Amino acid sequence: MAKKLSGKALKIFETVVYSITGAIALWGLTYIVLGLIANYGPIDNDLQQASENLAKLFKLGFFEWGIILFCIGMGIGILVLLIIASTVDKTNEKAARRAARLAKIEADMDATANAE
């Protein structure tokens, strides 16, 4: 069963997760730019050689790894955003229902007091 986080712990968790996923996405974006420079820059530059060596080793160059890292970072960030938004919505709905119940109880008490 999932542990419920308090408001402050949730904000700290959000900040940490968004920072990590943002760093991963930035890392991916950097690789994308390096891949573009390697592919479309001057012929026989060092980045092109590094990208070719990386492609020999992993079958993917800088550009492809950048896309993968960027998608992983953004995917995890969006997933966490959706989960936290759902949690906050449930909490707000719960508070609104409780406020409505208390308002109804107070109105019933006022009506009973006025009837007497």
Buried (B, 14 or more C-beta within 10 A) or exposed (E): EEEEBEEEEBEEEBEEBBEBBEEBBEBBBBBBEBBBBBEEEEEEEEBBEBBEEBBEEEEBBBBBBBBEBBEBBBEBBEEBBEEBEEBEEEEEEEEEEEEEEEEEEEEEEEEEEEEE
